[in-house]
Amino acid sequence: PDILSSKSPKRLDVGATYEVLSSVSVATALDLRRDRGEYPKWVTDNYLQLPAELPQRTKELAAQLTKGTINPYDKCLAIAAHLRGYLESYNIQPPPLNADAVDHFLFHQRAGYSDYFASAAAVLLRASGVPTRLKSLTGMSS
């Protein structure tokens, strides 16, 4: 259902023209707040998965951050606001062996770069019932 990329069926010559159609949402914050998070089964089956070993305190943090929110939009805003309190840095140590990387980031390291922030946001959102897909720049997605 998601289109991640497009590829021409034939090689394009230098100077060739082509057309790609796409769409951009024009939903307002009010529109997004009206959403009650009713998703098709294929969405919940694919984008709410969490590891069985996810530490309970990570789930509890998600619940604490989104307490009182009634829609996915406000859950996203609450989680994003929380993560803004973490330090952006490339000078970090990797998580200890056998540690959950997101839990380590959230509760110990509290610093990292884009991959750490994106992974933490995805886990917290999924733990809050908001289907989330994390797509890397290399085209791999989960």
Secondary structure, DSSP 4 states (H G I P E B T S, - for coil): --------SSPPPTT-------------HHHHHH------HHHHHHHS---TT--HHHHHHHHHHHTT--SHHHHHHHHHHHHTTSEE-S--PPPPTTS-HHHHIIIII-EE-HHHHHHHHHHHHHHTT-----B-TTS-B-
